[in-house]
Amino acid sequence: MINLICILLSIVSIGGGHGTDIAVKTIFPFAMIVVNIYDNINLLVYFLTLIQIPIYAFVYYKRVKYFKLILALHILAVIFVFYMK
């Protein structure tokens, strides 16, 4: 459910290409890194977008000690994606 809300928020913020991509880069930085590398949206982007939040939830509930690592990687990915192109 949270994943769907994040995806809808991202779509609304982009506004059909006439909005801003800040929300997408912040919520799904790993998918946006792939978009910046390949200059298009491919199946890997869809896959990363669909599995990112469930992976975060799994790590949070099953491996709490690794959640800080996941959070740090997410923050580093957000910083990295904003400095690309």
N, C-alpha and C positions, 0 to 999 in steps of 0.2 A: 504494500500500500504506500509506504513512504517513497519507494522507488518511482511509482507512478506519479506521485505528487511532484517529485523533483523533476521528472521528465516534462510534465505539463508546465511547471514553472519556467523551465528552460525554453520551451517552445514559445510561451507567451512573451518572455523577455526578448527573444530574438525578433519576434513580430514579423515573421515571414521574410526575414532578410533585411528588414528596414529598422530594426531595433539595435540593441546592444548585446554583445556576447559575454558580458562580464559574469552573469549568473551561470552560464554554461561552463565557462572556464573555471569558475570557483567550485561548482558542484561536481563536475565530471572532468577533472584536469587530465586524467590519463587518456581518455577518449580524445580530448582536444589536442594533446601532444601528437597522437596518431594523425588527426586531421591536418595539423601543421606540417607533418613530415610528408604525407602523401598528397596534400593539396586537394583532397576530396573526401567525401564520406563513404566508407566502404563497410563491409560486413564486420570487420574487426571493431570499428567504432560502435556499431550497434551492440555487438557482443559485450564490449567493455562497459557500455552504458547500462546494459541490463544486469550485469553481474556485480558491479561495484558496490552498490548499497547492500545487497544481500551478503556479500563477503564481509563488509564492515560489521553488519549485524551479527554474523556468525562469530567473528573474532571477538566482538564485544561480549557476547553471551557465553562463549565456550572457552576463550583464551584471553581473559581480561588483561593479563600481564603484557600481551602483545599489542593491545589496543593503542597504547601510547606510541609504539613504533609505527603502526598503521596511520595514526593521526599525524605524526611527524612526516611520514612519507607523503601524505596527502598535502600537507602545507608546503613542503618542498616542491611537489609537482605543480601546485597552484602558482608559486613564485616562478618556477621554470616556464610554465606555459605563458605567463604574462610577459616574459622577456623574449619569447620566440617571435620571430618576424615582427 
